[in-house]
Amino acid sequence: MGKARGPRRRPGTGPSIRPRIAALPASRIREVADVGMAMDGVIALWFGETDLPTPEFINRAATRALAAGHTFYTDNRGIPELREALADYMGGLYGIDVGVERVTVTASGMNALMLGQQCLIEPGDNVVVVVPLWPNLVETVHIMGGETRPVALTFGEGGWSLDLDRLFDACDDRTRAVMINSPGNPTGWMMSASEQRAVLEFCRRRGLWVVADEVYDRIVYDRPHAPSFLEWAEPDDAVFVVNSFSKSWSMTGWRLGWITAPPALGPVLAKMNEYNIAAPTTFVQHAGVTAVREGEPFVAATVERYRRARDLVCRALGDMARVRLAVPRAAFYAFFAVEGMDDSLAFAKRLLAETGVGLAPGSAFGAHGEGHLRLCFASSPERLAQALDRLAPALS
């Protein structure tokens, strides 16, 4: 008896992959950046990262860990020292008791979000998401075979706002979770404590998960930190909070994040880390301990630097006739509408060619971002002033 054969391929075709994966869109931010990286003299403000390198006290901690031989596999959920440091950090920040059994260390905030969807989403489920939104968050749902149901922020005299009734009405019997990024990328919108409590109560009643991306929780300009779902949730609530070392401690390239979730999810996340990465990089985790234990002066100084940058950028953009924007309360982005622009990707490429300034097109953040551009202002005043001088003729 011959061996069973799989389905035949058409002549001339290669091995197939899942259609959903093949159909994943390329990043429109990267599309602009790929052009700009081949040019000279570009002021690149397209990515969401600071121009400040990681502070030396964190670098030294990584060097010490390497010298001490911390280069082996470790616990799937992260080294105990880092999980304890993170539990203490969140407890002090939010004034609550965060048990270490709720904390899982990940290889970046993005990895944490992907782990969450791997745990929660079945094909046919949907996730209600607040948009405009960094596209990677939306695609984590699509990768798992789920659907997203966008609920758009509205723009008015007071800036960006969320209609909670519309959010709740978007949930149906196939909804598995509500996903919220606050403070938000790209808008700088920040959810209020009362809104978070209302969402939490709604999700409790409906048996839904809250997936909260809070990676910008320290980049806030009118208070020490953004409201967090952790402040209102009970330990066993279906709340999955993601954070990262990238933004608060200038550690984008280190790829280190964490999840705070119900204790019962801990063993599951241990397995998921095992199957995805085994565990985050060991010596990087030791540097993370130092970041959270010793990093408050750095966080305070960088937020003040971003505040000055925000004010500079928003004043300059506000003087440009074609621009409409709200001063962001948090994160480090100016997300502004441009009168007469109906194709933000083409416009961003044109700006790059004509001015040498690289911005992210609003359409990179979904259909509700079209008509806008995103400028990351986590840069020096001199660099930002030069960029704004170059942009002024095209936006005035």
N, C-alpha and C positions, 0 to 999 in steps of 0.2 A: 504494500500500500504506500503510495507516494506521500510526501510531506504536504501538509495543508499550506496553501499559498494565501497571502493577503490580497487585497483588492488591487487590480492592475492599474498602473498609471498610464495616462495617455502618452504616446511616443513623444520624446523630446521634453518631457516635464520631469522635474526633480522631485525629491521627497516633499510631501506637503506638510504644512504646519496648521494649527488651528486657524480657521478663517478670522476669528475675532482678534487673534494676535497679529496676523498679517495685515489687518485693517487698522491697527493702532496708528493714529496720526503722528507725524514727526513734530517735534517742538518748533513752533514758529519763532520763539526767542532764539533758539539755536540756529534757525535759518538766517536770521539777521546777523547773529554773531559769527557764523561761518564765513559770511562775506566780509565782515569787518576785521576778522582776525588776519586776513590776507592783506590788509591795507596798513599803511604807515600813518602815524599821528592820530589815530582814533582815540577819542575819549569814550571808553566803554562803560555805559551805565545800564546795561541790559540785564545783567545777572543780579540776583538778590544776595549780594555779599558786600562786606566792607572792604575798603582798601587797606585796612589795618591788619598787619600780620598777627598771628596768635601771640599773646603776651609771653615774655620770656620766662616768667615764673611757671607757666604751664609747660613750656618747652623743656625746661630743666627737669620737671617732674617726669616727663617721658624719657629723658636721657637717663635719669637715675633708675627708672624701672628697667630700661634695657640693660644697663650695667649690672643690675641685680639679677638678671636672668629671667625676667618676667616675659618670656617669649613662647610659653607652652599653652596648650589647650587649658581652658578653665571652665568653670561652671556655666552651663547653658544660659542661665538667666543673668549672668554677670558676676563679677567678683563680689564677695560679701561686703568688702570695704566701700565699694561704690554704691551698692544698693542701700547700705545704711546711710551713707553720706547724702544720697538723694532723698531718702525718707526724712532725714533731719532737715534738709534744705527746704523741702516743700512744707514740712510742719512749721518751720519758723516763718516762712513766707506767708502762708495762708492762715496761720493760727489754728491749725487742726492737727490731730494725730494721724499720721500716715504710716500704717504698718509696713515694715519692710517686705512682708509677704505679698504686698500689692505691686511691688516695683520689679520690672523686668528691663534690663539694659539691652539695647539694640544697636545695630550697625547703621545708625542715622535715624532721623525722624522719618524719612521716606521709607526705610525698611520697617519701621514700627507701623506705619499706616498700611503697608502691604501685608504685614502679619495680621493686622486686625481684619482686613477683608478676607484673608485666607481662612480665618476662624469663623467669620460671620456669614459670608455671602454664598448662597447657592444659586445656580442658574435659574433665572426667572424672578429672583428677588429684586426689589428696587430700594434705592437709597435716596432720600430727599436731601438735596445739597443747596447751600446758600451760595449764590453766584453774584458777580464774577469771582472766579476761583482759579488758583494755580492748577493748571490742567492735569498734573500728575495725580492729584487727589481723585479727580473724576475717573481717570483711567484705571486706578486700582480696582474700582468696582467693575468696570467693563472687562478687565482681564479675568476676573472670576466668573464672568458670565452673567453678571447683574446689570441692571439698568439704573440710570440716574434720572431723578426728577428735579430739575432746577427751579429754585425760587429766587427771583432776582431782588437784590437790594434796590431801593429807589433813591434817586438823587433829588434833593430839594435845598431850600435855603439853609437848613441846618446840617447839610452834608448828607452822608449815606445813612439809610435807615432800613430796618427790616419790619415787614408787616407779619406779625406772628399768626394772624388768622389765615393768611395765605400759606404760610409754612405748614400749619396744621391741616389745612384743607388738601394739601398736596399728598398727604399720607393716605394710603389705602390698605386693603387687606394683603397686599404683597409687599408692603414696606417693611424692611428689616431694621433700618437705622435712619437716624437724622445725623448728617455730617455737617459740622460747623467749624470754620476756621476763624478764630477770633483771638487776638487782633488779626485782621484779614490782609492777605496778599491777593490782589494788588491794591485794594482801596484804602487801607488804613482804618477801615471801620472797626469798631470795638463794641461787642455785645455788652449790655448792661447787666448788673447782677439780677435785677428783677426779671429781665428777659430770660436769663439762664434758668432761674427758678421756675418760670412758667414752662419752658421747654422740658425741663426735668420732670415736672408734674405730669405734663401731657404724655411723655414717653413712658412714665411709670404706669399710667392708666392704660395705655395701648400695648404695653409689653414690648416696647421698642428700645433699641440701643441708642445711646448718644455717643457718637464718635467725634471727639473734640481735638482739633489740631491747635495747640496753644504754643507753638514754637516762638512766637513773638511776644510772649507774656511779659517780658521785662523791658521791651522797647516801647515804653509808654511815656507820655509827656505831661500828664496832669495828675499822676499818682504813682506809687512805687511799683505797682504791677497791675496787669489787667485782671478783671474778675475771672475766676476759674470755676469750672463745674465741680472741681474737687471741694470747693468751699461749701457746697450745698448738698453734695451727694453723700449718701450713706455708703460705707465700705462695700456692701453687697449690691448696690444699685448697678444696673446695666450701663455703666459709664466707662468709656475707654478713652483715656486722655493721653495724647502724644506730646512729647517735648523733645528738645534737641539742644546740643551744645553749640550748634553752628552759629546762631545769631547772637546770643548773649555774651559768649566768650570768644568770638572771632575764630571759630574752629570748623569752618565749612569743610576743609579738606581732610579733617580727621575722621569723619563719618562715625559719629557717636550720638545716640539718642536714648530715650527711655519711654516706657509705657507705665502708666498707673491704671490699674484695672481691679476688678473684684478678686479677692484671694483665690476663689475657686478656679479662676482662669490661669493662675500661675503655672500649674503643671502642664497645661495645654500649651502655653507660650514657651515653656522649656522645650517641649517636643518640637514646636514650630521653629524655634531658633536652631535646634539640632538639625532639622531637615534643610534649613535655608543657609545657615552660616556657621553652625556648631556653636559659636559664641563670638561676641565682639572681640576685636583685637585686644590682646591682654595688656600690653604696655600702654595703649591708648586709654584703657579704663583707669589705670593708675594716674595718668595725667588728669582724667576727669575728676577723680577724688580731689585733687589739688584745686581744680577750677571751682568746684562748688564750695570747698572749705575756705578758700582764700581769695575768691574772685570778686567780692562785692565792691571794693574800690574801683576795679576795672569796669564793672558793669555801670556804676554810677557815672564814671568819667565818659564812657562811650555814649551813654544816653544823652548826656549834656552836649557832647559833640554833635550827635545826630539832631538834637533840638536846634542848634544854631544852623546846621545845614538845612533842615526843614524850613526854617524861617527865611533863610536866604533864597532858597529855591521857590518857595511859594510867593514871596514878594515879587521876584523877577517874572515868574510865569503869570502872576496876576496882572502885571502891566502889559502883557501881550494880548492884543485885541482879539485874536481868534481862540484864546484859551479860556476854558471854564473848569474850575477845580474847587475842591473843598480842602481846607488844611487838615491833614491827617492827624488823628489823635494818637496814633500808635503805628508801629512798624516803621520802615524807612523808605517809603515809596510815595512819590507824587503820581497819582493816577488822574490824568486830565483829559478832558474832551477837547477836540480841535474842530472848530467850525468848518464845515465844508469837506471834511475828511470822511470818505465812505469805505475806504480800503486801508486799514491801519498797517497791514503788512507791507503793501506797496509804498505807503507814505513813509514808514520807518526806513525802508531801503533807500528811498529817495533822500531823506534827511541824512542818512549815513553817507551817501555819495556826495551830497552837496555841502555838508557841514562837518563831516568827520565825527559826528556824535552818534553813538549807538544807543538806541532806546528799544524797549520791548513793545511790540504791537499789542494793542488791546485785544485783538481777536485771538491772541494766544491764550486768553483766559476765558474763552468761550464766546458764543454769539452775543451775550449780554455785555461783553467788553469791547465790542466793535465800536469805532468812533472815538476811542481813547488811545493814549500812549502811557506807558509806565516808565518813570525815571527813578532809578535807585539813587538816593542821595546820601548813602553811607560812604561819603568821600570827603576829601579835604575841601575847605572853602575855595582855595585857589583853583582846584580842578573843576569844581562846580561852576564857579564864576566864568571860567573860560568856556565851558560847555554852553552855558546860558547865553553868553555873548554870541556864540556861533549860531545858536538856535533862533535868536530874536528875529532876524530878518524873515525867516520862513514862517514864523508863528504870529507875526504882528500884522 
